[in-house]
Amino acid sequence: MNAHVSQGSWPVLVLNADFRPLSYYPLSLWSWQDAIKAVFLDRVNIVAHYDQAVHSPTLQMQLPSVVSLKSFVKPTTHPAFTRFNVFLRDRFACQYCGSPEDLTFDHIIPRSKGGQTTWENVVAACSPCNLRKGNLTPAQAKMFPRQTAFAPTVHQLHRNGRLFPPNYLHDSWLDYLYWDTELDP
């Protein structure tokens, strides 16, 4: 479950049982309602709270800001081949000109010429470059991707995701994010 929540809605950072985020990009967030439901179902531990509380006739509870799962969820080893993951692998930039605008994806070897829809044959491309390349091979179009297309690991996608932090990070989350990144000397 990964809810899209806005800044004013008290989002809750969800950590795996090892206290690492379930996902960096998109950041693993639940709504406060889902987090409280998981608390009452005994599926999570509350790690940190907001100053805000909710009330019922018989109960008052501070809103959780960080929860950890009680059971470890094994991360996937092979990321799904999706448009979003192709963009994330390619760091949300056209692989022909570097533009971050109006991204689509391009088959390096066009499907009409036997190209497959696979990690190794698809790259992020802006619409102008995609139109310019058209139904041509890279050699015919004289347009070559900036990097060789490849099937990324989950770790590589997480690393790329850290380059695009979310618009909103609550102070209580900072101790649990990016703690496994390499420190500068």
C-alpha positions, 0 to 999 in steps of 0.5 A: 500500500503506497498512498499519495499524501500531501504535506498537510495530511500527516503522511506516515513514513513506513519502514521495513522491520529492519528500519529501512524504508520499503521504497525510496522512490516513490517514498513509502508513505501511508496516510495517517488513517492507514497507519492507525489501522495497522497499529490496531491490527498489530502489524506495525510499531510506532517509531515517531509521532507528530505533535497532532493527535486524533480523538475518539470518545474514549481514546486520544492518540498522537498521529504516528509520523514513522512506523516500522513493520513487525514482519520483514518484507523481503524486497524484490530482487528484479524490478518490474519493467515499467515506464516509470522504472525506465525513467528512473533508471535513466534518471528522468532524462532523455538518453539522446539530448539530456532533456527532462521535459516531455519524456516518452520511451523509445525502442533503440532498435524499432519494433518494426525492425525486430526490436523487443520491448525489453530493458536492453532495448528501451530508453527514456526519450523526449518527444522531439528526439523520439520523433526525430529518430522515428522508425530508424536505427541509431546508426541510420538516425545518427542518434545514440543513447548516452548510456547502454540500456540495461536491466537495473537492480533494485539497488540501482533504482533506489540509488537513482531515486535518492537523486530525486527527493520528495517535495516534503520530508518531515523532520522525524523521518530524517533519521531513517532516510538515506542512512545507508548512503556513503558519507563524504570524507 
